[in-house]
Amino acid sequence: MMDETADVAEAEASVETHVPDHGEAMRIAEALLFASAEPLGADELGGRLPEGADIGKILTDLEELYALRGVNLVRVAGKWAFRTASDLSFVLARDVVEQRKLSRAAMETLSIIAYHQPVTRAEIEEIRGVATSKGTLDLLLETGWIRLRGRRKAPGRPVTYGTAPAFLEHFGLDAIEDLPGLEELKGAGFIEGRVPSDLTVPVPSDADALREDEDPLDQDDLFQEPLDMHQTETGEAEASEE
């Protein structure tokens, strides 16, 4: 009986020695997140932590640990990254390289794509009520914020556009569903005056799967310049944008 008890105790002790130290695992995860130039997913982190580490608890504990510090651990595009605390952004303002701002037309186009994706250029123009210049979509493609999704199952097979993960990362969103809804847009002053009773804001989705009305991109599409892709929708270069 004593031998059996000793064997059980020895087995339990052996198991305990294989349980990774939570504090040490947190330090490793912290180092990985700090050193990474891009946000890291839970799977990416878990693959580099000691076997058996509880990645969910590690991330939760790190998030709480940094909640009141100068940098916070936040979720962006479903991944994790350290970001300057939002209330301290003014401190770093003088060190930020001023970047060229997007034109109003580009911002409107980007917003339409984000909320209405998958959407074609013709559909963007219909929503905006004006033609879209050839440079607007090219610029948004170059930023990496939007991507070519597929081709609409319609005459001319126009290209469909959607947002890319870089869009979420740049605007600090965990998921496309975090985009503001109608009431939030009104509260922020983006929608002013009397709002029509039938006005709604689409529930956005950036799912990778093509819709029923979309075909996959042709193999040649992947090697064409953005301008060529735009021209295939209309057969000619775009008119100047109002």
Buried (B, 14 or more C-beta within 10 A) or exposed (E): EEEEEEEEEEEEEEEEEEEBEBEEBBEBBBEBBEEBEEBBBBEBBBEEBEEEBBBEEBBEBBBEEBEEEEEBBBBBBEBBBBBEBEEEEEEEEEEEEEEEEBBEBBEBBBBBBBBBBBBBBBBBBEBBEBBBBBBBBBBBBEBEBBBBBBBBEEEEBBBBBBBBBBBBBBBBBBBBEEBEBEEEBBEEEEBEEEEEEEEEBEEBBBEEEBBEEBEEBEEEBEEBEBBEBBBBBBEEEBEEBE
